[in-house]
Amino acid sequence: NSFFESQQHPFLLTTNMASKSSQCVKNNITLRGSTAIVCEFFGYAINSILYQRGIYPEDTFEPKKQYNLQIMVTKNKELQDYLNNILQQIQNWLLNGDIKKLVLIIASIDDGQPLERWLFNIETDKQFVNEQQNDNNNKKKKKMKGSSKSVKEIQNEIRGIIRQITSSVTFLPLLECPCSFDILVYTDKQCSIPKKWQESQPKYITNSEMVRLRSFNTKIHKVDAMVSYKVNDDDEDTENDEDMFNDENANIQNLINEDF
């Protein structure tokens, strides 16, 4: 695999793809519908991370209702346009099954040291993608194929991840220095890379702890989430903090079950 990042930009990520996320055949999600759902999730997830971790001032965000939650998103139109271009490229890679991972790096502005690494692993049903592409290339019209999973069920799973991101402040160390972020994307070697993207180091964190978050699955794309964070040598409370997070996970599941 190769990995790339967008040219560094002091902006944050948002997307306005909600109207596309329900594309389906009856109750089945199509390849384009699944791709839109994943891109939409990335937009909201990254917004939520940047807000919860205090990377930008609170007054640069506003609440938006999605997944039956209030999620804080950027208000800056320029930021939205800039980063929607990034999501557009991710959408192309998803449609072709070329993307393997998306990583959000939070690093110290002072020394560039990575402090948090939010990793989203992406598994794609390549057989489904290849069949869909063959159908699209066939001039004879065919009924569009879809996965046997409802949008409501998928959004239920996504809501659990967003709630975990919100609860991450209960165990992640306080960011005591000014921070910036980068977005890294791991792709297949043979896929086309736009000129505005450049090859990057993976920016791993030395002396880190990792907490695995939940996942969601459209039956075409599966996204697994996790976060790694830097731990100080003298930090003796890490295990207690992680236990607290696991307790919070149980509470999140109870809330989701109550909603449905």
Secondary structure, 3 states (H helix, E strand, C coil): CEEEEECCCCCCCCCCCHHHCCCEECCEECHHHHHHHHHHHHHHHHHHHHHHCCCCCHHHEEEEEECCEEEEEECCHHHHHHHHHHHHHHHHHHHHCCEEEEEEEEEECCCCCEEEEEEEEEEECHHHHHHHHHHHHCCCCCCCCCECCCHHHHHHHHHHHHHHHHHHHHCCCCCCCCEEEEEEEEECCCCCCCCCEEECCCCCCCCEEEEEEEEEECCCEEEEEEEEEECCCCCCCHHHHHHHHHHHHHHHHHHHHHHC
